[in-house]
């Protein structure tokens, strides 16, 4: 078996940790891979840990004990997050994005892998310590953000449907009231989607009054699941009283004025 030097081992360890984030790799996994002593692997990982910390790339978590090991969580620094959200706010604030009815076109932003991945990192930075079992969203525009968040957390993505799908098998359906239109709508989820007692993170693209988010939280109650957080990319200041109290919004949409052809957005300074 080839003998790997420290530089080669460190490069390989970092690549392995970033390929499968939030997954615990045992020290034995690396000792077998490189054919080296556990003490050497431990020193390698401490070097990787210091490097990741110095470059603010995320967190290297070491877990002690017989079943312990190491995992990498790609969080994001406050400075990088601020700069990124400013860029996205400026891009979304382009008046060419105003479409008929006073809406804002944002599909290209949501479906950009690089952008949605970085948004996922921001949500993970806030919620990674919550021991999340599932990331939950409702179809359709929130799916890319939820998918990237789930990828980083290395947990399943669960998509609540607005329409019943025969391929989902037996489902749970609930009615909820849209916070903005006050219309009664329906959402459905397969009974096999979430295990009882799970801890879930809700992710969506947009919140106005919070009706959809409340509907998702109510759906989780049907599965006896605990909602540990709710994250949305954009929220509006009105109505001030949302149908849910606790949530994380990365960008505030102040107004869309299709008469004056103006969109005003500001990053949420907290994130």
C-alpha positions, 0 to 999 in steps of 0.5 A: 500500500502506498505511504501517504505523507501528511500533506496528501492526507490532509488534502484527502481528509478535507475533500472527503469531509466536504463531499459528505457534510455533517456526516461523522467519519470515524478515525478508523475510517481514515487509518484504514484508508491511509494505513497510518496510526490513529495518533497521526490521523488525530494530528491531521484532523487538528491541522484541518480544524485550525485551517477551517477556523482560520479561513472561516470555511465552517466548523470541524466537529470532533466527537470523542468516544468509541463511536466518535469521529469527525464531521464538517459543517460548512457555515458562513461568516457574518461578513461573507453573509452580509456581502452576499445578501447585499448582492442578492438584494441589489440583483433582485431590486432591478426594476426589470424584475417587476412583472404584471400584477406587482410581482417580482421575478426571482426564479433565476435566483432561486434555481441558481445552484451556487446562490441557493447553496450559499443561502443554504449555508446561511440557514445552516449557520443558524440552525446546525446545532438543532439536531435536525432530522428533516428539512421541510418545504412546500412545492415549488419555489422553495425546493432549491433552497430547502434541497441545498439546506438538506444537502449541507445538513445531510438529512432528507428533504420532505416536500409537502404537496399542494395537490394529491399524488397517487404515487405518494400512497396514503397521505395526511391532508390539512386545510389552511388559510392563506395569510395574504388572500384569506382563502382556504387551501389544502396541503398534503403529505405522505404518511411515510414521509416523516417519522413520529417525534422528528425534529424538522426545519422549515425552509421557504422562499417567501413569506407575507402573512405567514399562512403557508408557514403556519400550514406547514407547522400544523402539518408537522403536528399531525406527525408529532414532529417538532419544528425547531426553526423556520427560515425564509429568503424574503419576507414583507414588513406588512402585515406586521403581525404574522401568523407565526411568531418565530422565523428567520428572514434573510431579506426584507421586501419593503415594497414593489411599485409597478407604477413607479417601476421600483423594488425596494429590498434590504438585507436583514442585518441579523444574518 
